[in-house]
Amino acid sequence: MDDSEFELMYYDIKELKAYMKLPVSKKLQCLEEMNEFLDAFTPVENKKLQQKLKNMGY
């Protein structure tokens, strides 16, 4: 695997500063929405593996 296979994510400093200014309640809402999305689209097999790893302390 070479570096060309990895796409780096860059964030605009203005966007980061704007996010930092959001109230905690809005940040929490964003996180909850992301978790709901991930839960809806994560395959059952992956969820089982995640739970197994969690039970093992990872």
N, CA, C and O atoms as a GROMACS GRO file, in nm:
protein
  232
    1MET      N    1   0.084  -0.118   0.000
    1MET     CA    2   0.000   0.000   0.000
    1MET      C    3   0.089   0.124   0.000
    1MET      O    4   0.180   0.136   0.081
    2ASP      N    5   0.062   0.216  -0.090
    2ASP     CA    6   0.140   0.339  -0.090
    2ASP      C    7   0.053   0.456  -0.044
    2ASP      O    8  -0.068   0.442  -0.024
    3ASP      N    9   0.116   0.570  -0.027
    3ASP     CA   10   0.046   0.687   0.026
    3ASP      C   11  -0.069   0.733  -0.062
    3ASP      O   12  -0.161   0.799  -0.013
    4SER      N   13  -0.066   0.701  -0.191
    4SER     CA   14  -0.171   0.746  -0.281
    4SER      C   15  -0.305   0.679  -0.251
    4SER      O   16  -0.410   0.725  -0.298
    5GLU      N   17  -0.303   0.571  -0.175
    5GLU     CA   18  -0.426   0.499  -0.143
    5GLU      C   19  -0.499   0.558  -0.023
    5GLU      O   20  -0.610   0.517   0.009
    6PHE      N   21  -0.436   0.653   0.043
    6PHE     CA   22  -0.497   0.714   0.160
    6PHE      C   23  -0.538   0.857   0.128
    6PHE      O   24  -0.459   0.935   0.075
    7GLU      N   25  -0.660   0.890   0.160
    7GLU     CA   26  -0.706   1.027   0.140
    7GLU      C   27  -0.704   1.098   0.275
    7GLU      O   28  -0.768   1.054   0.370
    8LEU      N   29  -0.631   1.205   0.282
    8LEU     CA   30  -0.623   1.280   0.406
    8LEU      C   31  -0.739   1.377   0.414
    8LEU      O   32  -0.784   1.432   0.314
    9MET      N   33  -0.786   1.398   0.535
    9MET     CA   34  -0.896   1.492   0.556
    9MET      C   35  -0.838   1.620   0.613
    9MET      O   36  -0.767   1.619   0.713
   10TYR      N   37  -0.870   1.729   0.550
   10TYR     CA   38  -0.827   1.859   0.598
   10TYR      C   39  -0.949   1.940   0.634
   10TYR      O   40  -1.051   1.936   0.565
   11TYR      N   41  -0.939   2.014   0.743
   11TYR     CA   42  -1.048   2.098   0.787
   11TYR      C   43  -1.006   2.243   0.783
   11TYR      O   44  -0.894   2.278   0.820
   12ASP      N   45  -1.094   2.326   0.738
   12ASP     CA   46  -1.069   2.468   0.733
   12ASP      C   47  -1.069   2.524   0.876
   12ASP      O   48  -1.158   2.493   0.955
   13ILE      N   49  -0.970   2.604   0.908
   13ILE     CA   50  -0.958   2.657   1.043
   13ILE      C   51  -1.081   2.740   1.080
   13ILE      O   52  -1.121   2.743   1.197
   14LYS      N   53  -1.141   2.806   0.983
   14LYS     CA   54  -1.262   2.886   1.011
   14LYS      C   55  -1.377   2.795   1.053
   14LYS      O   56  -1.454   2.829   1.143
   15GLU      N   57  -1.389   2.679   0.987
   15GLU     CA   58  -1.494   2.584   1.023
   15GLU      C   59  -1.471   2.529   1.164
   15GLU      O   60  -1.566   2.513   1.241
   16LEU      N   61  -1.346   2.501   1.196
   16LEU     CA   62  -1.315   2.450   1.330
   16LEU      C   63  -1.346   2.553   1.437
   16LEU      O   64  -1.402   2.520   1.541
   17LYS      N   65  -1.310   2.677   1.411
   17LYS     CA   66  -1.339   2.784   1.507
   17LYS      C   67  -1.489   2.805   1.523
   17LYS      O   68  -1.536   2.830   1.634
   18ALA      N   69  -1.563   2.795   1.414
   18ALA     CA   70  -1.709   2.809   1.421
   18ALA      C   71  -1.768   2.696   1.504
   18ALA      O   72  -1.859   2.718   1.584
   19TYR      N   73  -1.716   2.574   1.485
   19TYR     CA   74  -1.764   2.459   1.563
   19TYR      C   75  -1.736   2.479   1.711
   19TYR      O   76  -1.819   2.447   1.796
   20MET      N   77  -1.618   2.532   1.741
   20MET     CA   78  -1.580   2.553   1.881
   20MET      C   79  -1.674   2.651   1.950
   20MET      O   80  -1.692   2.645   2.072
   21LYS      N   81  -1.734   2.741   1.873
   21LYS     CA   82  -1.823   2.842   1.930
   21LYS      C   83  -1.965   2.790   1.953
   21LYS      O   84  -2.045   2.856   2.019
   22LEU      N   85  -1.996   2.673   1.897
   22LEU     CA   86  -2.130   2.617   1.915
   22LEU      C   87  -2.154   2.584   2.062
   22LEU      O   88  -2.061   2.545   2.133
   23PRO      N   89  -2.277   2.598   2.107
   23PRO     CA   90  -2.307   2.556   2.245
   23PRO      C   91  -2.293   2.404   2.258
   23PRO      O   92  -2.309   2.330   2.162
   24VAL      N   93  -2.264   2.362   2.378
   24VAL     CA   94  -2.243   2.219   2.405
   24VAL      C   95  -2.366   2.138   2.363
   24VAL      O   96  -2.351   2.026   2.313
   25SER      N   97  -2.485   2.192   2.384
   25SER     CA   98  -2.607   2.119   2.348
   25SER      C   99  -2.613   2.091   2.198
   25SER      O  100  -2.660   1.985   2.156
   26LYS      N  101  -2.566   2.185   2.116
   26LYS     CA  102  -2.567   2.166   1.971
   26LYS      C  103  -2.461   2.063   1.930
   26LYS      O  104  -2.486   1.981   1.842
   27LYS      N  105  -2.344   2.066   1.995
   27LYS     CA  106  -2.241   1.966   1.968
   27LYS      C  107  -2.291   1.827   2.004
   27LYS      O  108  -2.268   1.731   1.930
   28LEU      N  109  -2.359   1.816   2.117
   28LEU     CA  110  -2.414   1.687   2.159
   28LEU      C  111  -2.519   1.638   2.059
   28LEU      O  112  -2.523   1.519   2.027
   29GLN      N  113  -2.602   1.729   2.010
   29GLN     CA  114  -2.702   1.693   1.911
   29GLN      C  115  -2.636   1.638   1.784
   29GLN      O  116  -2.682   1.539   1.727
   30CYS      N  117  -2.529   1.701   1.741
   30CYS     CA  118  -2.455   1.654   1.622
   30CYS      C  119  -2.400   1.514   1.645
   30CYS      O  120  -2.409   1.428   1.557
   31LEU      N  121  -2.342   1.490   1.763
   31LEU     CA  122  -2.288   1.358   1.795
   31LEU      C  123  -2.398   1.252   1.798
   31LEU      O  124  -2.378   1.141   1.749
   32GLU      N  125  -2.512   1.286   1.855
   32GLU     CA  126  -2.623   1.191   1.861
   32GLU      C  127  -2.673   1.157   1.721
   32GLU      O  128  -2.704   1.041   1.693
   33GLU      N  129  -2.679   1.257   1.634
   33GLU     CA  130  -2.722   1.232   1.497
   33GLU      C  131  -2.622   1.143   1.424
   33GLU      O  132  -2.662   1.054   1.349
   34MET      N  133  -2.493   1.166   1.445
   34MET     CA  134  -2.391   1.080   1.382
   34MET      C  135  -2.402   0.937   1.433
   34MET      O  136  -2.391   0.842   1.355
   35ASN      N  137  -2.425   0.920   1.564
   35ASN     CA  138  -2.438   0.786   1.621
   35ASN      C  139  -2.560   0.714   1.566
   35ASN      O  140  -2.553   0.594   1.537
   36GLU      N  141  -2.671   0.786   1.550
   36GLU     CA  142  -2.791   0.725   1.494
   36GLU      C  143  -2.766   0.679   1.350
   36GLU      O  144  -2.808   0.570   1.311
   37PHE      N  145  -2.697   0.762   1.272
   37PHE     CA  146  -2.665   0.726   1.134
   37PHE      C  147  -2.577   0.602   1.130
   37PHE      O  148  -2.604   0.508   1.057
   38LEU      N  149  -2.470   0.603   1.211
   38LEU     CA  150  -2.378   0.488   1.213
   38LEU      C  151  -2.448   0.362   1.258
   38LEU      O  152  -2.424   0.254   1.203
   39ASP      N  153  -2.535   0.374   1.358
   39ASP     CA  154  -2.608   0.256   1.406
   39ASP      C  155  -2.699   0.200   1.298
   39ASP      O  156  -2.714   0.078   1.285
   40ALA      N  157  -2.759   0.289   1.221
   40ALA     CA  158  -2.852   0.244   1.117
   40ALA      C  159  -2.780   0.172   1.003
   40ALA      O  160  -2.839   0.085   0.939
   41PHE      N  161  -2.654   0.208   0.976
   41PHE     CA  162  -2.585   0.153   0.860
   41PHE      C  163  -2.472   0.057   0.893
   41PHE      O  164  -2.406   0.006   0.802
   42THR      N  165  -2.448   0.032   1.021
   42THR     CA  166  -2.344  -0.064   1.059
   42THR      C  167  -2.402  -0.205   1.051
   42THR      O  168  -2.505  -0.234   1.112
   43PRO      N  169  -2.336  -0.294   0.977
   43PRO     CA  170  -2.386  -0.432   0.967
   43PRO      C  171  -2.390  -0.501   1.103
   43PRO      O  172  -2.311  -0.471   1.192
   44VAL      N  173  -2.485  -0.593   1.118
   44VAL     CA  174  -2.505  -0.665   1.244
   44VAL      C  175  -2.376  -0.736   1.287
   44VAL      O  176  -2.343  -0.738   1.405
   45GLU      N  177  -2.304  -0.794   1.191
   45GLU     CA  178  -2.181  -0.866   1.225
   45GLU      C  179  -2.080  -0.772   1.290
   45GLU      O  180  -2.011  -0.810   1.385
   46ASN      N  181  -2.070  -0.650   1.238
   46ASN     CA  182  -1.978  -0.553   1.294
   46ASN      C  183  -2.019  -0.511   1.435
   46ASN      O  184  -1.936  -0.492   1.523
   47LYS      N  185  -2.150  -0.497   1.454
   47LYS     CA  186  -2.200  -0.460   1.588
   47LYS      C  187  -2.166  -0.569   1.690
   47LYS      O  188  -2.129  -0.540   1.804
   48LYS      N  189  -2.179  -0.695   1.648
   48LYS     CA  190  -2.147  -0.806   1.737
   48LYS      C  191  -1.998  -0.804   1.773
   48LYS      O  192  -1.961  -0.825   1.888
   49LEU      N  193  -1.914  -0.779   1.673
   49LEU     CA  194  -1.770  -0.773   1.697
   49LEU      C  195  -1.736  -0.656   1.788
   49LEU      O  196  -1.653  -0.669   1.878
   50GLN      N  197  -1.799  -0.541   1.765
   50GLN     CA  198  -1.775  -0.424   1.851
   50GLN      C  199  -1.812  -0.455   1.996
   50GLN      O  200  -1.740  -0.417   2.088
   51GLN      N  201  -1.925  -0.523   2.016
   51GLN     CA  202  -1.968  -0.558   2.151
   51GLN      C  203  -1.873  -0.655   2.215
   51GLN      O  204  -1.842  -0.643   2.333
   52LYS      N  205  -1.825  -0.753   2.139
   52LYS     CA  206  -1.729  -0.852   2.191
   52LYS      C  207  -1.601  -0.782   2.235
   52LYS      O  208  -1.549  -0.810   2.343
   53LEU      N  209  -1.550  -0.691   2.153
   53LEU     CA  210  -1.430  -0.617   2.189
   53LEU      C  211  -1.454  -0.530   2.312
   53LEU      O  212  -1.367  -0.518   2.399
   54LYS      N  213  -1.571  -0.469   2.318
   54LYS     CA  214  -1.605  -0.386   2.434
   54LYS      C  215  -1.606  -0.470   2.562
   54LYS      O  216  -1.556  -0.427   2.666
   55ASN      N  217  -1.664  -0.589   2.553
   55ASN     CA  218  -1.671  -0.678   2.668
   55ASN      C  219  -1.531  -0.724   2.711
   55ASN      O  220  -1.509  -0.756   2.828
   56MET      N  221  -1.438  -0.726   2.617
   56MET     CA  222  -1.300  -0.765   2.646
   56MET      C  223  -1.217  -0.648   2.700
   56MET      O  224  -1.101  -0.665   2.737
   57GLY      N  225  -1.277  -0.531   2.705
   57GLY     CA  226  -1.207  -0.416   2.760
   57GLY      C  227  -1.142  -0.325   2.657
   57GLY      O  228  -1.062  -0.238   2.693
   58TYR      N  229  -1.175  -0.344   2.531
   58TYR     CA  230  -1.116  -0.259   2.426
   58TYR      C  231  -1.206  -0.146   2.390
   58TYR      O  232  -1.172  -0.065   2.304
   0.00000   0.00000   0.00000
